[in-house]
Structures are given as C-alpha cells and as structure tokens.
Amino acid sequence: MANTPLMPKATAVWLVDNTALSFSQIASFCRLHPLEVKAIADGEAAQGIKGLDPILTGQLTREEVEKAQKDPNYQLKLQGSKVVVPESKRKGPRYTPVSRRQDRPNAILWLVRNHPELKDAQIMRLVGTTKPTIAAIRDRTHWNSSNLTPSDPVTLGLCSQLELDMEVEKGRQEPAAAGRRCRRRNADAGRRQHQRRRNRGRLLLRHEQAEARRGRGHRRRCGLCEAELAEKPPTPMPIAMKTAQPKKSKKPTKALKSKTQAATTTKTTKTTSKLLPVL
C-alpha cells in the first residue's frame, strides 16, 4: 500500500484524459489491471469519478510524466512524501481477526514460556487478550490447556517482529532500572545515616568542650544537652534491692516464757533452802 497512489482510479482517470501514457504504464502506476484502464478510457468504467491530478498532490513530477511519455517501456515512480506522518496509536486492545482468534492461546503459551520477563500488560498489547486468559494459561487452568501448542505470534500474524522485539527489550530493561533505583535508594539512606552520625559526633564534641569550660552546671542551661536528652533519654541506674529482714517481735514467745519460768522456780528453791534451818 505504500507504493500505491492516493485514489488510484481517480488518478488513472486523470492520466488517461491528460497524458499520452500507455495503458500498461498507467496500470502499473495505479496498481490496476490494463483491461480496467482500457475500460476507463472507453468510458465503460469509472464514469462518475472525477480525475485527481497526481502532480498537484505531490505524487508525481512533470519531468517524470514527460520522461514516461517519451519511453513506453519506462515505469512511473511514485514520489516519496516530504512530510513524515506518524503512525496513529491504537486506543484500547489490539483487534484480532476472527479467523486468528483461535490461535491466541497458543501465542500466549509461547510468550509465557520463552519470554518470562514480559508482563501481562505487554502480552495484552502484543496478542490482544485479557488478564484472566493469561493467568489461566500460566496456571494451566485454561479449559483447553491440554490441547494448546506454543506457537510464535509473529508466524501466526498476531504481531510483528519489531513490536515483539521492542516489548522484550522493554521487559529486560525494567529489572535493571529497578535495581538502579534500589541502589540509589540504599546510597541515599547510607548517606543520611552517615550525616546523622557526623552530626551526633559534633554534638558530643560540643558537650565535652562546654563541660570542660563551664563545669557540669552547664547542663542546666545548655540547649544542646536538652536536645541530646530529648533524642536519647538517660537510662535509669539500677537500684540495689534491700534484703528483707525479719521484724523483731515485742511479745515474748512460748519458749522464752518457759525458760523464764524455769529460772524463777530455781531461784525460789535456792532462797527457800537457805532460809530453812537445819534440824
């Protein structure tokens, strides 16, 4: 289609009416059959079609037409467009013809096996399928999984080799980019930790200098010490536990009572023995 002029029949009508080119030259340029060009010249075909000048549209030059008129064996060459028209991007999933839709599961199985780096969204763009279908084929829960045979989507005509190579390259670059982001994040975290340690060291150095210069009383009015204590509260000192001692009872026990009674009885017997006269 890239070598076919715009509106081939209208261009053929203009060339038949305004040039002395042969039917074969016009047919080869407009991608028509020579008999169809002859029917146009005889008025049997394309009666209601208005001729389109290929020179005004930039498809041919006047020198090219004159050169072809002088040489009957010369074939007209379509002039390339000076303006590059970008391809229109598709919106939504890729359209797959009805005759090729039965080949999509085989293409999905081939992509899943041979290119595990591809994401589901990339497979959807290449083949024009849905995420549940991809998940079913990957988990072997598809209703026809036993009869699926992996087939290249390029050979099946579902996508072009250029599109497949672009998606594969994009899928391979994604882990590398994720690794670079992770390394950059770790480097930033290490840099912040180093900065915190350096600031901590400077803070401690200021404390030591202030303490050496003013004494320990500077902590009462030192903002740096307050900041340090706010960051890291002081740990409480361990308190030695007192051993539990038994309390002294004021009331005498039974054993003490018996001992005191025995002592008093012995004393009374001695005194009585001394007082009694010997007969």
Summary of the structure (lengths in Angstrom):
residues: 279
radius of gyration: 52.6
end to end distance: 165.8
largest distance: 190.9
contacts: 604
relative contact order: 0.05
helix: 60%
strand: 0%
